[in-house]
Amino acid sequence: MQETPITPMLHKSVLVEEVLQYLDPRPGKVYLDVTFGSGGHTRAILEKEPECTVVALDWDKKSLDTYGLPLQEEFPARLRLVWGNFALLYKILKEQKITSVDGILADFGTSQMQIFERPGFSLYRDTELDMRMSPPHQKTTAADIVNNATQEELYEIFKEFGEERFAGRIARVIVEERTVKKIVTTKGLARLVERALPGGVKRGAIHPATRIFQALRIFVNKELANIEAFLPIAFKVLNPDGRLVCISFHSLEDRVVKQFFVQCKQEGRAEILTPRVVMAQEEETKTNPSARSARLRALRKLL
Ligand SMILES: C[S@@+](CC[C@H](N)C(=O)[O-])C[C@H]1O[C@@H](n2cnc3c(N)ncnc32)[C@H](O)[C@@H]1O
């Protein structure tokens, strides 16, 4: 299926000043940006501290090729690009012969580039229902799940990862529909969800399929499981006094980060630098609406 041609979109990084404040890059130190995206945060770190080094990781090869390679030409001695999943950080750092780092940034979720260019992420573009962030590493697409999971499994996915009130009704309609015709496109799924809900699409409200798309994306990419695997490894590879800065975009991610930080604090291993979650200032949300849901938390490793 042909994708609608669109203008390439550079991801607008969120909370850049706050990231620099909490990461506090210092000369001679090594920082790890595990979600490179379009490289806005990596660039900000490199520019803020001209004597630090950044190792930038992303699961999406296209992001690294499109935005990483030109940045590497600008900072050849100070930026290293690595393709991989942050859930496997320990193995990745071992391969890179890096034993520890002084600060880690994780800006979870999807980049605007993925939403606007890659198949399946946006319900406003008619594309294949794919949603994989790294197709070479992943087999199962959102279409595989929608067409093969049981009604009960779909219900669980929509309830748990989309916190969708009408999860049961939507799961039932999908299972009925797919016996007639497979659901293979974003618009096909979005229309089905509209049909399943009382009231259909209301003007000004979020599209009724938004939560279903979020749930499928989290499930396809194992987003919460990846964060759960990442956090203890990140903490382990941090040097004492090192900082871990995490930006989440929904409450499910933020809960995982918050619980991990509290546990580190209770064990006397970390100081929480953000007693209250940090949100974007109004000034930023005016120019970058996706900053509205960003939540930043930071900790400093004590031992
Ligand atoms: C919100 S964007 C990051 C934007 C970036 N901070 C910037 O300034 O442009 C999230 C990025 O994380 C990447 N990502 C998501 N899950 C990942 C994982 N498990 N391992 C590595 N990268 C991942 C996505 O491919 C995406 O590029």
PDBQT file of the ligand as one rigid body, heavy atoms in Angstrom, charges set to zero:
ROOT
HETATM    1  C1  LIG A 401      10.500  10.848  22.023  1.00  0.00    +0.000 C 
HETATM    2  S1  LIG A 401      11.647  10.234  20.877  1.00  0.00    +0.000 S 
HETATM    3  C2  LIG A 401      13.167  10.908  21.395  1.00  0.00    +0.000 C 
HETATM    4  C3  LIG A 401      13.418  12.278  20.849  1.00  0.00    +0.000 C 
HETATM    5  C4  LIG A 401      14.801  12.817  21.139  1.00  0.00    +0.000 C 
HETATM    6  N1  LIG A 401      15.046  12.964  22.551  1.00  0.00    +0.000 N 
HETATM    7  C5  LIG A 401      15.055  14.120  20.409  1.00  0.00    +0.000 C 
HETATM    8  O1  LIG A 401      15.466  15.100  21.044  1.00  0.00    +0.000 OA
HETATM    9  O2  LIG A 401      14.866  14.155  19.189  1.00  0.00    +0.000 OA
HETATM   10  C6  LIG A 401      11.808   8.579  21.401  1.00  0.00    +0.000 C 
HETATM   11  C7  LIG A 401      12.844   7.769  20.629  1.00  0.00    +0.000 C 
HETATM   12  O3  LIG A 401      13.098   6.601  21.395  1.00  0.00    +0.000 OA
HETATM   13  C8  LIG A 401      13.305   5.534  20.530  1.00  0.00    +0.000 C 
HETATM   14  N2  LIG A 401      13.020   4.308  21.272  1.00  0.00    +0.000 N 
HETATM   15  C9  LIG A 401      11.813   3.883  21.712  1.00  0.00    +0.000 A 
HETATM   16  N3  LIG A 401      11.961   2.712  22.360  1.00  0.00    +0.000 NA
HETATM   17  C10 LIG A 401      13.288   2.417  22.309  1.00  0.00    +0.000 A 
HETATM   18  C11 LIG A 401      14.051   1.332  22.814  1.00  0.00    +0.000 A 
HETATM   19  N4  LIG A 401      13.482   0.321  23.487  1.00  0.00    +0.000 N 
HETATM   20  N5  LIG A 401      15.388   1.355  22.621  1.00  0.00    +0.000 NA
HETATM   21  C12 LIG A 401      15.976   2.380  21.939  1.00  0.00    +0.000 A 
HETATM   22  N6  LIG A 401      15.291   3.425  21.427  1.00  0.00    +0.000 NA
HETATM   23  C13 LIG A 401      13.955   3.441  21.615  1.00  0.00    +0.000 A 
HETATM   24  C14 LIG A 401      12.350   5.777  19.382  1.00  0.00    +0.000 C 
HETATM   25  O4  LIG A 401      12.790   5.096  18.234  1.00  0.00    +0.000 OA
HETATM   26  C15 LIG A 401      12.404   7.299  19.258  1.00  0.00    +0.000 C 
HETATM   27  O5  LIG A 401      13.324   7.680  18.279  1.00  0.00    +0.000 OA
ENDROOT
TORSDOF 0
